[in-house]
Amino acid sequence: MRNWLIGAAFAVSMTGPAWAQGTEIEGVIGNQIEAFKADNFVEAFEFASPNIRGMFRTPENFGRMVTQGYPMVWRPAEVTYLELREENGTYRQKVQIVDSEGRVHVLDYSMLDTENGWKINGVQLLRSAGVSA
């Protein structure tokens, strides 16, 4: 009975607007990662916020930055979504990525809610590679 109550409480806590935002945010990040895996930098660029798009100007520049600076995002072996949190009106999604060599990376995605849906407004590497999965 106790396990059922804990499960029911968890299910209730994972409903409503926060859960919907989390699902949408994970979808945007996941879709961008899939575009990277297919070397489709034009599509991947569509998931970037207007600020990021302005900074890199072209999908080719954006793709070059990702392949050189974030190879674990370009070619992940495993992606796990961790906590979603709100800080001063900004949503931040932690994502754990295991690269092709088994190194674990934790990234913090800053998300922007635009009139065209959620967009990625920046990514920060929180923990350097070196921890094996």
ABEGO torsion letter per residue (X at the ends): XAAAAAAAAAAAAABEAAAAAAAAAAAAAAAAAAAAAAGBAAAAAAABBAAAAAAAGBAAAAAAAAAAABAAAABBABBBBBBBBBBGGBBBBBBBBBBAAGBBBBBBBBBBBBAAEBBBAEBBBABBBGBBX
